[in-house]
Amino acid sequence: MMSARSVALHQKENTIVSEIASLSKRVGDEVTAAREPVVLGPGEGREYPMGRISALFKADGTETASRYSISEWWLEPNTQGPGAHSHPEDDVFYVIEGTMSVLVGEKWTHAAKGSFVLIPGGVTHDFENRGSVRAGVLNLSIPGEFEPDMADIAQWFLENPPGSAGT
């Protein structure tokens, strides 16, 4: 049999757990309620032309509650990408057209249409189109927003056009 003190403590624990669950649901409902569905047709989104590279943002920021960013990246034939870099966010690439050469760490791989590449945050990576046809990837950057940086990125690429891709 439980003592009066144990019963009171157990009731208090149950109350705290209920309050946390209620608060969590309210916060979750607010995040969910603030978001609207996004339905886009082919080629729709917010465009960032950068010469031989272009980005098309599908969802970011308030659309994703700043949890992730989804964009398409398109490279014309024989075009270098952004250059080897790393950042804390994970990058996910799904090749939607052509073949994209992807650097992960120190190894290049040639990812054909339908290929999937997951690059954990902190891993050096790059991508480029070494082929003779336009290539594109669907990119998910997780967690967080990416699009707020795009105006500066697009301007940099316009001032520093990408060179020809390696072989």
ZIBELPE-V181432 format. One record per pair of residues at least 12 apart in sequence whose ideal C-beta (glycine too) atoms are under 10 Angstrom apart, sorted by sequence separation. I is the first residue (numbers start at 0). J is the second residue. D is the distance in Angstrom with one decimal. If there is no record, write none. Layout:
[[I | J | D] [I | J | D]]
This chain:
[[43 | 55 | 7.9] [44 | 56 | 5.3] [45 | 57 | 8.3] [56 | 68 | 7.2] [57 | 69 | 4.5] [58 | 70 | 8.4] [98 | 110 | 6.6] [99 | 111 | 8.4] [126 | 138 | 9.1] [42 | 55 | 7.3] [44 | 57 | 4.8] [45 | 58 | 9.7] [56 | 69 | 7.5] [57 | 70 | 6.1] [90 | 103 | 9.6] [97 | 110 | 9.6] [98 | 111 | 4.8] [99 | 112 | 9.0] [101 | 114 | 8.3] [103 | 116 | 6.8] [43 | 57 | 8.1] [44 | 58 | 8.3] [45 | 59 | 8.3] [55 | 69 | 9.9] [56 | 70 | 4.6] [57 | 71 | 7.0] [97 | 111 | 8.0] [98 | 112 | 7.1] [103 | 117 | 9.1] [104 | 118 | 8.9] [44 | 59 | 9.7] [55 | 70 | 6.2] [56 | 71 | 8.2] [94 | 109 | 9.8] [97 | 112 | 6.5] [99 | 114 | 7.8] [101 | 116 | 5.2] [103 | 118 | 5.7] [39 | 55 | 9.1] [54 | 70 | 5.3] [55 | 71 | 4.3] [94 | 110 | 4.9] [96 | 112 | 6.0] [98 | 114 | 8.3] [102 | 118 | 9.3] [103 | 119 | 9.5] [110 | 126 | 8.4] [39 | 56 | 10.0] [54 | 71 | 6.9] [55 | 72 | 8.0] [93 | 110 | 9.0] [94 | 111 | 6.4] [95 | 112 | 6.8] [99 | 116 | 8.4] [101 | 118 | 8.1] [39 | 57 | 5.9] [53 | 71 | 8.3] [54 | 72 | 5.4] [55 | 73 | 7.3] [84 | 102 | 9.8] [92 | 110 | 7.1] [94 | 112 | 5.2] [95 | 113 | 8.5] [104 | 122 | 5.9] [105 | 123 | 7.7] [107 | 125 | 8.5] [39 | 58 | 8.5] [53 | 72 | 7.6] [54 | 73 | 7.6] [80 | 99 | 8.4] [83 | 102 | 6.1] [85 | 104 | 9.8] [93 | 112 | 9.5] [94 | 113 | 6.4] [95 | 114 | 9.9] [103 | 122 | 6.4] [104 | 123 | 6.1] [107 | 126 | 9.6] [111 | 130 | 9.5] [37 | 57 | 6.9] [52 | 72 | 7.1] [53 | 73 | 4.8] [68 | 88 | 8.4] [72 | 92 | 8.3] [80 | 100 | 8.5] [82 | 102 | 9.6] [93 | 113 | 7.9] [94 | 114 | 4.6] [102 | 122 | 9.7] [103 | 123 | 8.0] [104 | 124 | 7.7] [107 | 127 | 8.9] [109 | 129 | 7.4] [116 | 136 | 8.3] [120 | 140 | 9.6] [37 | 58 | 5.0] [52 | 73 | 7.0] [53 | 74 | 8.3] [67 | 88 | 8.7] [76 | 97 | 8.3] [79 | 100 | 9.8] [80 | 101 | 8.8] [83 | 104 | 9.9] [93 | 114 | 7.4] [94 | 115 | 7.9] [102 | 123 | 7.3] [103 | 124 | 5.5] [109 | 130 | 8.6] [120 | 141 | 8.6] [37 | 59 | 10.0] [51 | 73 | 9.2] [52 | 74 | 5.5] [53 | 75 | 8.7] [67 | 89 | 9.1] [68 | 90 | 9.9] [69 | 91 | 9.4] [71 | 93 | 9.9] [73 | 95 | 9.1] [80 | 102 | 8.6] [83 | 105 | 9.4] [92 | 114 | 8.0] [93 | 115 | 5.4] [94 | 116 | 8.0] [102 | 124 | 5.6] [103 | 125 | 8.9] [107 | 129 | 9.0] [112 | 134 | 8.5] [114 | 136 | 8.9] [115 | 137 | 9.8] [116 | 138 | 9.9] [117 | 139 | 9.3] [120 | 142 | 9.1] [47 | 70 | 8.5] [49 | 72 | 9.7] [51 | 74 | 6.7] [52 | 75 | 7.6] [72 | 95 | 9.7] [73 | 96 | 7.9] [74 | 97 | 8.3] [92 | 115 | 7.3] [93 | 116 | 7.9] [101 | 124 | 6.9] [102 | 125 | 4.1] [103 | 126 | 9.7] [111 | 134 | 9.5] [112 | 135 | 9.1] [34 | 58 | 9.6] [49 | 73 | 9.7] [51 | 75 | 4.3] [67 | 91 | 9.1] [71 | 95 | 7.0] [73 | 97 | 9.2] [91 | 115 | 7.5] [92 | 116 | 4.4] [93 | 117 | 9.9] [101 | 125 | 7.4] [102 | 126 | 7.1] [110 | 134 | 9.1] [112 | 136 | 9.9] [117 | 141 | 9.8] [37 | 62 | 5.4] [44 | 69 | 8.9] [45 | 70 | 8.7] [46 | 71 | 9.8] [47 | 72 | 9.5] [48 | 73 | 9.7] [49 | 74 | 9.8] [50 | 75 | 8.5] [51 | 76 | 8.7] [71 | 96 | 9.3] [74 | 99 | 7.3] [91 | 116 | 7.3] [92 | 117 | 8.1] [100 | 125 | 8.6] [101 | 126 | 4.9] [102 | 127 | 8.2] [35 | 61 | 8.7] [36 | 62 | 9.3] [37 | 63 | 8.7] [44 | 70 | 7.5] [51 | 77 | 8.7] [52 | 78 | 6.4] [73 | 99 | 10.0] [74 | 100 | 9.7] [90 | 116 | 8.0] [91 | 117 | 5.4] [92 | 118 | 7.4] [100 | 126 | 6.7] [101 | 127 | 8.3] [110 | 136 | 8.0] [34 | 61 | 7.1] [35 | 62 | 7.4] [44 | 71 | 7.2] [51 | 78 | 4.4] [52 | 79 | 8.7] [72 | 99 | 8.5] [90 | 117 | 7.8] [91 | 118 | 7.5] [99 | 126 | 5.3] [100 | 127 | 5.2] [33 | 61 | 7.0] [34 | 62 | 6.7] [50 | 78 | 8.7] [51 | 79 | 8.5] [52 | 80 | 7.2] [89 | 117 | 6.8] [90 | 118 | 4.4] [99 | 127 | 7.5] [100 | 128 | 7.1] [34 | 63 | 7.6] [42 | 71 | 9.0] [52 | 81 | 8.0] [89 | 118 | 6.6] [90 | 119 | 8.5] [99 | 128 | 6.2] [100 | 129 | 4.8] [34 | 64 | 5.9] [41 | 71 | 9.9] [88 | 118 | 9.5] [89 | 119 | 5.6] [90 | 120 | 8.1] [98 | 128 | 7.7] [99 | 129 | 8.7] [100 | 130 | 8.3] [134 | 164 | 9.8] [33 | 64 | 7.2] [88 | 119 | 9.5] [89 | 120 | 5.2] [97 | 128 | 6.5] [98 | 129 | 7.5] [99 | 130 | 8.4] [34 | 66 | 9.9] [37 | 69 | 8.9] [49 | 81 | 9.5] [86 | 118 | 9.8] [87 | 119 | 9.8] [88 | 120 | 5.3] [89 | 121 | 9.3] [90 | 122 | 8.5] [92 | 124 | 8.9] [94 | 126 | 9.6] [96 | 128 | 10.0] [97 | 129 | 9.8] [98 | 130 | 5.0] [31 | 64 | 8.2] [85 | 118 | 8.7] [87 | 120 | 4.5] [88 | 121 | 9.3] [89 | 122 | 9.0] [97 | 130 | 5.5] [98 | 131 | 9.8] [128 | 161 | 9.6] [30 | 64 | 4.9] [85 | 119 | 9.8] [86 | 120 | 6.6] [87 | 121 | 6.4] [90 | 124 | 6.5] [92 | 126 | 6.9] [97 | 131 | 9.0] [98 | 132 | 8.3] [100 | 134 | 8.7] [127 | 161 | 8.0] [129 | 163 | 9.1] [130 | 164 | 8.4] [29 | 64 | 9.7] [30 | 65 | 9.6] [85 | 120 | 7.8] [86 | 121 | 7.9] [97 | 132 | 5.1] [99 | 134 | 4.8] [101 | 136 | 8.3] [127 | 162 | 9.5] [129 | 164 | 4.4] [30 | 66 | 8.9] [85 | 121 | 5.7] [86 | 122 | 9.5] [90 | 126 | 9.2] [96 | 132 | 7.9] [97 | 133 | 5.9] [98 | 134 | 6.0] [99 | 135 | 7.7] [127 | 163 | 9.2] [128 | 164 | 5.8] [129 | 165 | 6.4] [85 | 122 | 6.1] [86 | 123 | 9.9] [96 | 133 | 6.5] [97 | 134 | 3.0] [99 | 136 | 5.4] [127 | 164 | 4.2] [129 | 166 | 6.3] [85 | 123 | 4.7] [86 | 124 | 9.2] [96 | 134 | 5.9] [97 | 135 | 6.7] [126 | 164 | 9.7] [127 | 165 | 7.0] [84 | 123 | 6.9] [85 | 124 | 6.8] [95 | 134 | 8.7] [96 | 135 | 4.4] [97 | 136 | 9.2] [83 | 123 | 5.3] [84 | 124 | 7.1] [85 | 125 | 9.9] [94 | 134 | 7.2] [95 | 135 | 4.9] [96 | 136 | 8.5] [83 | 124 | 7.1] [84 | 125 | 6.9] [94 | 135 | 7.4] [95 | 136 | 6.4] [96 | 137 | 9.9] [83 | 125 | 4.6] [93 | 135 | 9.7] [94 | 136 | 5.4] [95 | 137 | 5.4] [81 | 124 | 9.3] [82 | 125 | 6.0] [93 | 136 | 6.4] [94 | 137 | 8.1] [80 | 124 | 9.4] [81 | 125 | 6.5] [92 | 136 | 4.5] [93 | 137 | 4.5] [80 | 125 | 5.4] [81 | 126 | 7.6] [82 | 127 | 9.2] [91 | 136 | 9.3] [92 | 137 | 7.3] [93 | 138 | 8.1] [79 | 125 | 8.3] [80 | 126 | 4.3] [81 | 127 | 8.9] [90 | 136 | 9.7] [91 | 137 | 8.3] [92 | 138 | 5.7] [93 | 139 | 8.2] [79 | 126 | 9.2] [80 | 127 | 4.3] [91 | 138 | 6.8] [92 | 139 | 8.2] [79 | 127 | 4.8] [80 | 128 | 7.7] [90 | 138 | 6.5] [91 | 139 | 4.1] [78 | 127 | 6.4] [79 | 128 | 8.4] [90 | 139 | 7.5] [91 | 140 | 7.9] [77 | 127 | 8.7] [78 | 128 | 4.9] [79 | 129 | 9.3] [89 | 139 | 7.9] [90 | 140 | 5.9] [91 | 141 | 6.9] [77 | 128 | 6.7] [78 | 129 | 8.7] [88 | 139 | 9.5] [89 | 140 | 7.3] [90 | 141 | 8.1] [74 | 126 | 7.6] [76 | 128 | 6.1] [77 | 129 | 6.7] [78 | 130 | 9.6] [88 | 140 | 5.0] [89 | 141 | 4.8] [74 | 127 | 6.7] [75 | 128 | 6.9] [76 | 129 | 8.7] [77 | 130 | 7.5] [88 | 141 | 6.1] [89 | 142 | 8.0] [72 | 126 | 7.5] [74 | 128 | 3.8] [76 | 130 | 6.0] [77 | 131 | 7.2] [86 | 140 | 8.4] [88 | 142 | 6.4] [73 | 128 | 8.7] [74 | 129 | 9.5] [76 | 131 | 5.1] [77 | 132 | 10.0] [78 | 133 | 9.0] [87 | 142 | 9.0] [88 | 143 | 5.8] [90 | 145 | 9.5] [72 | 128 | 9.9] [74 | 130 | 9.2] [76 | 132 | 5.9] [78 | 134 | 8.5] [80 | 136 | 9.8] [87 | 143 | 8.6] [88 | 144 | 9.6] [75 | 132 | 9.2] [76 | 133 | 6.4] [86 | 143 | 9.7] [88 | 145 | 7.6] [75 | 133 | 5.8] [76 | 134 | 7.9] [107 | 165 | 8.0] [74 | 133 | 7.1] [75 | 134 | 8.5] [86 | 145 | 9.4] [73 | 133 | 6.3] [74 | 134 | 5.4] [73 | 134 | 7.4] [74 | 135 | 7.5] [72 | 134 | 9.0] [73 | 135 | 4.4] [74 | 136 | 8.7] [72 | 135 | 6.5] [73 | 136 | 8.3] [102 | 165 | 9.8] [71 | 135 | 5.7] [72 | 136 | 5.2] [100 | 164 | 6.9] [71 | 136 | 7.1] [72 | 137 | 8.3] [100 | 165 | 7.6] [70 | 136 | 9.1] [71 | 137 | 5.7] [72 | 138 | 5.6] [100 | 166 | 9.4] [70 | 137 | 7.7] [71 | 138 | 7.2] [69 | 137 | 7.1] [70 | 138 | 5.1] [69 | 138 | 7.2] [70 | 139 | 8.4] [68 | 138 | 7.8] [69 | 139 | 5.5] [70 | 140 | 7.8] [68 | 139 | 7.0] [69 | 140 | 8.1] [81 | 152 | 7.9] [67 | 139 | 5.8] [68 | 140 | 4.3] [69 | 141 | 9.6] [67 | 140 | 6.5] [68 | 141 | 7.9] [67 | 141 | 4.5] [68 | 142 | 9.1] [81 | 155 | 9.3] [52 | 127 | 9.6] [66 | 141 | 7.4] [67 | 142 | 6.2] [68 | 143 | 7.0] [70 | 145 | 6.9] [81 | 156 | 8.1] [52 | 128 | 9.0] [63 | 139 | 9.8] [66 | 142 | 5.6] [67 | 143 | 7.2] [68 | 144 | 5.9] [69 | 145 | 9.1] [70 | 146 | 7.5] [51 | 128 | 8.7] [65 | 142 | 7.8] [66 | 143 | 7.4] [67 | 144 | 8.6] [68 | 145 | 3.7] [69 | 146 | 9.8] [82 | 159 | 9.6] [63 | 141 | 9.5] [65 | 143 | 6.0] [66 | 144 | 9.0] [67 | 145 | 8.7] [68 | 146 | 6.1] [63 | 142 | 9.4] [65 | 144 | 5.1] [68 | 147 | 9.6] [70 | 149 | 8.6] [82 | 161 | 8.6] [53 | 133 | 9.9] [55 | 135 | 8.9] [57 | 137 | 8.2] [63 | 143 | 9.1] [64 | 144 | 10.0] [68 | 148 | 9.9] [81 | 161 | 8.1] [82 | 162 | 9.9] [57 | 138 | 9.6] [58 | 139 | 9.7] [59 | 140 | 8.5] [63 | 144 | 7.9] [68 | 149 | 9.7] [79 | 160 | 9.3] [80 | 161 | 6.9] [51 | 133 | 9.8] [53 | 135 | 9.1] [55 | 137 | 9.7] [56 | 138 | 9.6] [57 | 139 | 9.8] [62 | 144 | 9.9] [65 | 147 | 9.9] [78 | 160 | 9.4] [79 | 161 | 4.2] [60 | 143 | 9.6] [61 | 144 | 9.3] [63 | 146 | 9.9] [78 | 161 | 5.4] [79 | 162 | 4.9] [54 | 138 | 8.3] [59 | 143 | 9.1] [60 | 144 | 5.2] [62 | 146 | 9.5] [77 | 161 | 9.9] [78 | 162 | 8.2] [79 | 163 | 6.8] [80 | 164 | 8.0] [59 | 144 | 5.5] [60 | 145 | 9.1] [77 | 162 | 9.4] [78 | 163 | 7.2] [79 | 164 | 5.2] [59 | 145 | 6.0] [60 | 146 | 6.2] [75 | 161 | 9.0] [77 | 163 | 5.1] [78 | 164 | 5.7] [79 | 165 | 7.7] [59 | 146 | 3.9] [60 | 147 | 7.3] [74 | 161 | 7.9] [76 | 163 | 9.6] [77 | 164 | 5.1] [58 | 146 | 9.1] [59 | 147 | 8.0] [76 | 164 | 8.5] [77 | 165 | 9.6] [56 | 145 | 7.9] [57 | 146 | 10.0] [75 | 164 | 9.9] [77 | 166 | 9.5] [56 | 146 | 5.1] [59 | 149 | 8.9] [74 | 164 | 8.0] [54 | 145 | 9.2] [54 | 146 | 8.8] [56 | 149 | 7.1] [54 | 149 | 6.5] [54 | 152 | 8.0] [47 | 146 | 8.5] [54 | 153 | 7.6] [49 | 149 | 9.3] [52 | 152 | 9.6] [53 | 153 | 9.0] [45 | 146 | 7.2] [52 | 153 | 9.0] [47 | 149 | 4.9] [54 | 156 | 9.5] [46 | 149 | 9.9] [47 | 150 | 7.9] [49 | 152 | 7.4] [50 | 153 | 9.4] [53 | 156 | 9.5] [45 | 149 | 8.2] [49 | 153 | 5.0] [52 | 156 | 5.9] [47 | 152 | 7.4] [48 | 153 | 7.0] [49 | 154 | 8.7] [51 | 156 | 8.7] [52 | 157 | 9.9] [47 | 153 | 4.5] [49 | 155 | 8.3] [50 | 156 | 6.0] [46 | 153 | 9.5] [47 | 154 | 9.8] [49 | 156 | 3.5] [50 | 157 | 6.2] [48 | 156 | 9.0] [49 | 157 | 6.2] [50 | 158 | 9.8] [52 | 160 | 8.9] [47 | 156 | 8.8] [48 | 157 | 8.2] [50 | 159 | 9.3] [51 | 160 | 6.8] [52 | 161 | 5.9] [49 | 159 | 9.6] [50 | 160 | 4.8] [51 | 161 | 5.6] [49 | 160 | 8.4] [50 | 161 | 6.9] [51 | 162 | 9.4] [49 | 161 | 8.0] [51 | 163 | 9.5] [51 | 164 | 9.9]]
